[in-house]
Amino acid sequence: MSKHVLFEIGLEELPARFIDQAEKQLYNLTKKWLEENHIQFEKIKTYSTPRRLAVQIHSIADYQTTITEEVRGPQEKIAKDENGEWSKAAIGFTKGQGKNPEDIYMKEVKNTRYIFIEKRIDGKKTEDILPGFADIISSIHFPQTMRWGSDTYRFARPIRWLVALYDNKVIPFEVAHVKTDNVTYGHRFLGDKCILTDPLMYETMLEKNYVIADPFKREKIIVEQIDELAKETGYYISVEKDLLEEVRNLVEYPTAFYGQFEEEYLNLPSETLITSMAEHQRYFPVLTEENGSLLSYFVGVRNGDDKEITNVIRGNEKVLRARLADAAFFYDEDQKHSIDFYLEKLKTVVFQDKIGTIYEKSQNISLITQKICNQLGLDERLTNLAVRAAEICKFDLVTDMVNEFPELQGIMGEKYALHFGEKEEVAKAIKEHYLPVQSNGSLPSTEVGAIVAIADKLDTIIGCISVGLVPTGSQDPYGLRRQAIGILRILLDQKWDLSVESLLNITEDLYDITDEKIKEDIHHFIKNRATYILTEREIEQDVVKSVVTNQVGIFYYTAEKAKLLSQKRNDDSFRPVQEALVRVMNLGKKHQENVIEESLFQTDSEQQLYNTFLSIRDSFSKAETKADAEEALSQLSKLAEPIHTFFEHNMVMAEDERIKRNRLSLVYHLSNLIEQYADMTQIEWKQHQ
């Protein structure tokens, strides 16, 4: 008869943002643990709510799988003495493995003979292994942890109970002074204490006690209830995925309801209303089906049943009404001042102690923006718009509205800028310069917004690194990694002919950075983010390394080269070209530049290779200027046949020192040209394997 296992960690309420990742870890750690212990099972199912993380293991084997493994001993020459008998080393090896010399057999490994024995490891009873699950609980990582009482044990929230069942038996172990039992608990207010006698009754037992343990089932219930409300009212209820997942992780037994607020608040910017509802109260906005305009309703989800739901609705309406009243007051007060008033206030707001105020940061962004515009060759109108947007891009940070609703930074900046008479392009750039908000988030849609966004991020990255604030491990308080990825994604999107290094140089000059170590740290940091982006695009690590070894360069062109080389990496027809280019680079990188003297050529193949080099050099440079990856590689490919012929008919390391130096100079110049495209020696060309 199949046996089943249940582990449950009972907790004080977990932050919603911790739950999904913790449940995923629980699944992966459990699966890995069972496999490493050679315990067979049918399937694993995990559960999570704000107060629990749980895992069921279905149809687990009674015993570990008995395994046979091959153990390698010393080489034959060590394992046997001069008489061909087993040496002390061989006898000691077999004894250590619980075997006899009669069990030895020979095998050859990489042209060397070794002695081996075959070792059988009998499986232990699963029941004896299961208490080790305590280590899995301790292995779950959270963004933040805490200690409680006088204990040194750390977890996301205090552990209040532990369930550990092997069929109807309690699996004995202890974590954070909490001993395992067969007792779980239902909903904090509606449920009761539950005694479990069968791991498979877990979900049903909890549901009877007002806990939907399966998060996806809770989510489905929420969506179905919201759909029912939409049908009843005829309105469209906006169910944003991230908010839905958060609400799902805030409740154990969901009941959706809708409430109302005064229509006069619809005069506020819709973003203010949505932020108040979604970000602060976790409500879903209600819209008209015709044009998607906001209505004076909201949908919430209660953690409980529908008993006394009218009182719940009334309480939520009261809370939202107070927040909206504050927002209306702040909105009116903010518009009584001017942008200059807010810029003056920025002088007292410190961005970072070692760097300066936000006002000074705005000045930096303005200077960087001006230089980027100059490099792009923008006309005076666009340049003036970008510089103006940069000068005032942070003014809304000291408005009352953004102080109360930080999520509205940039959004209120756009609205207030329009109110104060700024041009539409400037206002939109104020909003867009924060983009992308997340690594994979939306990018600026305008050129002016993209320029100011890059300028702001460059200033933050280089300013922080210049004073030693380099991200380490998971610590990145200023979000420098995200901002670097943002810069690179914007460059990919805009397809500007600007090298990443030129942008870094602009900002390094602004900060007067002369320390080569700091410059190296900055460039290494950006190069790592470029590597990350290209790897995310499924470009192999070796190909990525080949195109960013020297510099990141014009990033969209670098990405195109990487994509093309990734294709050629597995293309047998490209093999003659690859072999020629790699051979030249392997030799050329070892020598220094010298002048090539045609008068010293002794063979037609030397002259032909030099002529081909001269004939493709300009075409290659034009293709590089146009960022045409295919054409540039096509021009380099024309060198392949002359290179093969050259090496076939010439001894590069000639006895005549002048001939040798001249041939090395030719190879060096070829290598240097190829390296402008990519370091081909870094690529693991698959056709060789």
N, C-alpha and C positions, 0 to 999 in steps of 0.2 A: 504494500500500500504506500502511495506517494506521501512524503512529508513536506510540510511547508514552513517557512520561517517569516517572522515579522519583527522588525525593529522600528521603534518610534522614539523620537526625541521630543519630549514635551517642554515647551518654552514659554517665557513671557513674550508678549507680542514682538515679533520681528519687524524691522522696517521693511516695507513692501519691496524696496529696491534690492534687498538682499536675497529674497526668497527663491526666485527662479534659478539664479546661479548656484545657490546652495543645494537645491534639489538636483540640478544637473551634476554637481560634484558627487552627491550621494549616490546617484546611479552609477557614474563612472568608477568611483572608488570601490563600490560594492562589486561590480562586475570584474574589475581588475583583481580584487582580493580573492574572489572565488576562483578565478582562472589561475592565479599564482599558487593557490592552495590545491589545485587540481580537483576541485569539487564540481561535479556536473550539476546542472539545473536546467529547468525548462525555460523560464523567463523571469525577468525582474520587473517590478512595477513600483514606481515611486509616488508619493503623495506629499502635498504641502498645503499648509494654511498659515495664517499669522502666528499660530500657537503650536505648530508641530511640523516636523520633517519625518517622513516614514518611508520604509522600503519593505516590500513583500518579495520573497524569493519562492517561486513556485516549483514544486516537484524537485526538491533538492535530494541529491544522492545520500545514502546512509554512510558511505565511506568515501574518502579521497580515492581518486584513481591511482592504482598501483602503476608506477612508472619504471621503465628500464632506461638507464642512461649509460653512455660510454664515457669512461674516465681515462684520460691520457696520462701516462707516466713518463719516466725519463727516456732519453734516446737509447737505442739498442746498444751503442758502444759503451754507455754508462751502465745499462741494465745487465750486461754480461761481463764476466771477468775474462782473463786471458785464456782460461780453459773452456770458455763457452758456457760456463755455469751461471746461474742467476747470481747477481752481485747482491751485496747488502742493501744497496739502493732499491733494487727491484723487489727484494723480499720485504723491505720496510714499506714500500709503496703499497703492495698487496695487503699487508697486514693492516695498514692504515685505512684501507677500504673494506676491511672485514672479509678479505678473500685470501686464497692461497696461490702460490706460484703456478699451480696447474691451471689456473683460470686465465693466465696471461696469453694474449695473442698480439701479433705484430700488424702494424699498418704504416703506410708511407704517407707522410704529410710534407708537401713542398720538397720532394726529393730526399727527405730524411726519414729513417725508420724509427718509430717509437713503439713502446709497449703500451698495451691497453688492457683494461678489464671491463667487463659488463656488470653493472651494479643494479640490483633490483631494490626499489624502495617501496615497501608495502604501505598502502594507504591507511591512515588513522581514521577512527570514527569521526564523522562530521560533527557530532554532538560535542566532541572534545575540542574541536577547532573553533566553534562558533563564539565562545567568549572573547576571542581575539578581535571581534567587531568593535570593541571599545576603542581600538586604535583608529578605526575608520572615523568614528565620531570626532576624535581629537584632530583628525587630518583635514576636516572641512575648514576652508579659509573664508573669511569675511572681510569686506573693506575696512570695517572697524570692529574691534572687540572690546570686552569689558571684563573686569573682575567684580565679584560681589562678595559681601561679607569680608572675612579675613582670608579667604582662599586665594591662591595664586593662579588657579586655573582660569583661562581666558576663553570666552566664547562670545558670540554676537549678543546674546541675552542670557540671563540666568536659566539653567536647566532645572526644571521643576519635577519632571518624572521621566522614567525610561521604561519602555515596554520591550521585552526581548523574549520571543516565543519560538520554540521548536515543537511544532504541533501544539500539544497542550502543556508542554513543559516550559518552565521559566529558564532561560539561559542566564546563568549567574555571572554578573560582572558589575563594576561600579565605575561611574564617571563623575567627577566633581562632587564626591561624597553622596551621590544619588545612586541607589541600588536598583537594579532591574526588577520588574514585577510584571504582572499580567493585567494591570489596571491602567486605563486611559480615561480621558475626561472629555465630555461633550462640550457644547457651546457654553461660554463662561456664565451666561445668565439663564439660558433656556435648557441646557442639557444637564445630564447627571454623570455620576461616576459609572464607568463601564468596565465590567470584568470580562476579559477575553479568554476564551477556551479554544479558539481556532483562529489561526492567522488569516484565513480567508473570510472570516466574518467581520473583519476590521471595518471595511468601508460601509457595510450595511448597518452595523452597530452604531457607528458615528452618525450616519444619516438619520437614524431614529432619534438621535440626540442633537439634532440641528447643526450638524457639521457636514459639509460637502467636502470630503477630503481630496478629491481629484480636482486640481485647479482648472483643467480644461472643461470639466463638467460644470464648475461654477461659472466659468466664462460663458459657456453655452446658455446657461440659465439666465444670466444677466442680459445677453443679447436677445433672447426670446422674450424676456419681460419688457425690454425696451421696445422691441418690435410691436408688442401688444399695445403699449402706451401710444406708440406712433399711430397705430390703426384707430385707436379710440379717439385721438385728438385730431388726426388728419395732418399733423405736423411732421417735419423731418427732424430727426434727432441725430446730431453729429456724434458718431462713435469713433473717436480717434484711437488708433491701435495702442499706443503707449499708455494712454489714460485708462483704457479698458483693462490692460494687463495690470496696471497699478491698483485699480479698484478691485479687481479679482483677488489680489493679494492683500487687500485690506479687510476682507470679510470672510467669515466661515459659512454663513448661511445668508445668501443675498436676497433682498427684496427691493425691487426698483419702485420708485415713486416720482411724481413730478410736483413741483411747486411753482410759485409765481412771484414776480417782483413788479414794482411800479413802472409803467411805460415811460415815465419821464427820464428814467436812467438810460433809455435807448439813445438819448442824445449824446451820451459819452461815446468815445471811440470804441468800436466793437472789440478791439484787442483788449481794452481795459475790462470790459464785461467778461470776455472769455477767460482772461487771466484770473479774474476774481473767482469765476466759477470753477474752471478746470484746475488751475495750479494751486489755488488756496483751499477750495472746498471739495474738489474732486467731483464736480457736477458735470454732466454732459449738456452742452448748449442745445437749444431748440431753434430751428430755422423754418422759414416758409419753404414749401416744396417748389413754388413758382420761381423765385429768384435767389433763394438761399440767404435772405436777409434775416437778421437776428430777431427773435421774438422775446417777449418778457416772461419766458418760462425756463425752467431748468429741470433736469432729471438727475436724481441722486440714487444711491444704492445703500440701503440700510443693512447693517450686520445683525440680522434677526428676522423674525416672521412679520406678518402684516398687522399684528395686534396693536391697537392704538396708533395706527399709522398716521391718522390725522394730526395727532400731537407732534409726531416726528416731523411731518411736513411743516407744521407751523413753526417749530423750533428752527428748522433749517432756513425757512424764509426770513426769520428774524435775524439770524446770523449773516445771511447774504445781504440783507437790506442795510445792515450797519456798515458792511465793507463797501457797498456801492455808494452810500452816503459820504463816506470818507473820500472815495475816489472822485466823486463829483466836486467836493470841496477843493481837493488838491488840484483838479483840472482847472477850475476857475481861478484859483490863486496863482498857479504857474503862469497863466497867460497875462497876468497883470505886470509882469516884469519884461526884461529884454534879454537877448542873447548875450550882450555885453555884461549885463548884470550877473548872469550865470558863469561866464568866463572868468570874471573877477573872483567869484566864489571858488572856482577850481584852483586858484592859487594857494588855498589853504588845505586842499585835500591831497594827502601824500599817496602817491602810487606805490613807492617802495623807498624805504629809508635811505638806501645807498644810491638811489637813482634820482629821486626828486618827486615833484608834485605832478598831478594829472595835467595841470596847465602847461608845465614844461614838457610833458610827454606830447601834448597837442602841438606844441611848437616844433618838436622833433619830427612828428608825423608830417607836418606841413613842409619842412625842409626836404625830407625824404621824397615826399610826393612830387615836389618841384623837380628834383633830379630824375625821378623815374619818367616824368612827362618829357623832360629834355631828351632822355635816352630813347624814348619812343618816337620823338619828333612830332609831338602833338601840336596842333595849332594853338594860338593864343587863347581862343575862347574856351576850349576844353581844359587847357592848363589852368586858367583862372578858376574854372568851376571846381576842378579837382583840389586846387590849393585852398579855396574857400571852404570846401567840405572838410578838408583835413584840419583847418584852423578851428572849426567849431564842432567837430565830430563827437566830442565828449561833453558838450555843454549840458545835455539833459541829465547827466549823472547826478547833478545837484538840485534837480527839480524835486518837489515834494512827491510827485506821482511816482517817479523812478525810485525814490527813497523808500516808498511804501511797497512798490511792486517792481523789484529789481529785474524781473523777467522782461519788463517793457523797455529796457535800455535800447536805444536806437529806434525803436518803434515810436516812442513818444518824441524822440529827437526829430524824426521826419515830420510828425504832425505839428510840433511846435515851430519848427523851421518854416514850414509853409505859412503858419499863422503869423510869424514875424516877418514875412515877405521875402524869404529866400527863394531862389529859383528851384524849380521842381527837380532838376538833376542833382543839385546840391543836397536837397532834402532826402532824396532817395539814397544817395551815397552815404548819408549819415546812418540810415537804417542798414544798408548793405555792408558797411565796413566791418561789422561784427561777424559776417559770414565767412566760412561755414561755422555754425555754432558747435556742431559735432564733426568728427573726422570725416564722416561720409555724408554730411549734411548738404543743404542747398548752397550754391555758390552765387556770388553777385551777378546780377543780370546786365549791369551797365559797366562800361569801361571805366567811368569815373569811380564807381563803387569798388571795382576790382583794384584800381590803383591805390585808393586810400586803405582798403583792406590789407593789401600787401605791405604798405608803409607802416601801418599800425603794428602788424605782426612782426615785421623786421625789427622795429624799435623795441618791442617787448623782448624778443628772443636775444638780440645782441646786447641790449641793456642789462638783462638778467645775467647772461653768461659772463659779461664783462666784470661783474661784481661777485662772481663765484657761485651764482645760483644755477648750477648745472643739474638737470634732472638725474636722479639716481634711483635705480630699481623701479619701484612703483611710486616713488615720490616725485611729483611734478606739480607743485602748488600753483604755479603760474600757467599751467597748461601749455608749456613750450612745445611739446611733441605735437599736440593737436594743431597749434598755430603754424608750425613748420609744415605739417601735412597740408594745412589750408593754403599756404603760399604756393606749394608745388601743384596742388590741384587747380588753383586759379591760373597758374602759368600754363598748365595743360589745356585748360578750357579756353583761355584767351589766345593761345598760340602766338604769343609775343616773341619777337626775335631778341630776347634779353637773356643773357646767361645768368644763372643763379649767382655765380661768383661776382658779377658786376653789381648785383643788388646788395650782396653782402659787403662789398667794398664801399659802396655809398654810405652804408650805416656805420661800418667800422671807422670810416673817416670822420663821420659826425661825432662819434664817441672818442675820437683821437686814440684809437687802439693801436699801439705799436708793439705790444708784447706778442711775439710769434706763437707762444704757447696758447694764448687766449684765441688768437686767430685760428690756430689749428683745431682747437676745441670746437669753435663755431662751425668751421667747414666740415669737420668730422660729424658733428651733430646733424647738420643738414643732409650730408651724404647718407647717413643711416636712415633718415626719413625717406629719401629718394629710393633707397634700396627696398624699404618696406612697401612703398607704393607700387614699384615695378613687380615685386614678388607677389603682391596681392593680385596683380594682373596676370598671374600664372607664368611669369618669366622666370626661368631657372636662375638659381643663385649665381652660377658661374658666368652666365651671360650678363646678368646685372653688373657683376663685378667688372666685366670687360668694358662696359660703357661708362662706368663712373669712377674707374680707377684714378684717373688724373683730375677730372672735375665733373660736376653734374652738368654744366653747360646749359645750352638752350633746352629746357627740360622736355618740351613736347617732341623735339627732334631726337633727344636721347632716348625717349620712350619708343619712338618709331624704329630707331636702330636696334634697340633691344628686341622688339617684336620680330623684326626681320631676321636677326641673327638666331633667335630662338627657332625659327622655321628652318634656317640653313643648317643648324646644329645637327639635325637628323636627316639631312638631305644628302644622299650618296653622290648625287651629281655635282655637288659643290665641293666634294672632297679634293680634287686637284687644286682648286683655288685656295682652299683652306690650308692645305699642306704647304703650298708655296708661300703664302703670307705668314704663316706661323714660323716657317723655317727662316725667313728673312728677319722676323722680329726676334727670334731666339738668338740670332747672331748679332743683329744690329744693336740691340739694347745693351750689349756688353762693351760697346766702343763709343768714342767721342766723335763729334762732328769735325770733318776736315773738308777742304775744297776738293771737288772732283776734277781731275785733269784728264780731258779726253785724249790728250797726246800720249798718255800712259796706257791706254787700252791696247791689249795685244790680240784680242780675238773678236770675231764678228758678234759673238753672243754678248760680250761686254757692251759693245756699241749698241746692239739692238735693245738690250735691257735699258740702257741709259736713254736711248731715243724714245722708248715707250714711256719711261718715267716722265720725260719732258712733255710728251704729247698728251698724257692724261692728267698731269698736275693741275693745269688750269681748269680743265673740265670737272675734275674732282672738286676743286675749290668752289666753282660755280654751283655745283650740286649741293655742297655743304652750305653755301650762302642761302640757297633756296630751301634748305632743310629737306632735301629730297633723298631720303635714305636709300631707296632702291637704285637711283641713278648713281649716287656716290659709290655704293658697293659695286655697281656694274663697272664703273671706271677702274676701281681697284682690281677687279677680276681680270682686266686686260693685262695685268702684270704677270698673271700666273704662268702662262706658257714661256715667256722670256725668262722668268725666274728659274723654272725647271731646266731650261736649256743652259742658262748661265752656270748653274751648279754642276751640270753634267759635263761641261767643257772647260771649266776653270777651277783651279785650286786657289781658293781665297787666301789661304795662308801661304802665299808664294814665298820662295826663298829670297827673292829680290824685295827688300824692305819697302821701296817706293811703290812697286806693283801691289804688294800686300796692303799697304796703307790706302792706296787709291781704291782698291776693291772693297775694303772695309768701309771707306767713306761712301761708296755707292750704296752698299747694303744699309748703312746707317741712315742715309737720306730716304731710302725706300721705307725702312722701319718707322721713321719719324712720320712719314706721310700716312702710313697705315694706322699708326697709333692715334692720329687725329680722329679717325673713325671709331676705333675700338682696339683694346689690347687683346688681340686674337689668341695670345698665349694663355689667357685666363680661362678659355672655354674648353670644356671637356667634350671634344667632338665625338659624337656617339658612334660614328661609323668605324672608329678604331677599336671598339670594344667587341 
